[in-house]
Amino acid sequence: MDAFIPKCTSLGKLMSDDLIALQEKVAHQEAAIDELTRQVLLQERKIAELIQHVKKLQEQLQSLAENSTGVEIIDTPPPHY
């Protein structure tokens, strides 16, 4: 029976070390998830800003097209040297 006690102690130590290692991994993964979440939120905001900017540009382009007087801009080819 005495031979069993040291084995249990070392087994308990191994389990404790494994538990600590798992806790460290979980902590790192939680930090990574938090950073990824922050990045996704920043990207969502930037995308929303860009969508608004594109809408404004579309409105400006539509307004210019509606207000154009039919003047044609002729793009002459550059001279060849």
Residue pairs with C-beta under 8 A, 6 or more apart in sequence:
none
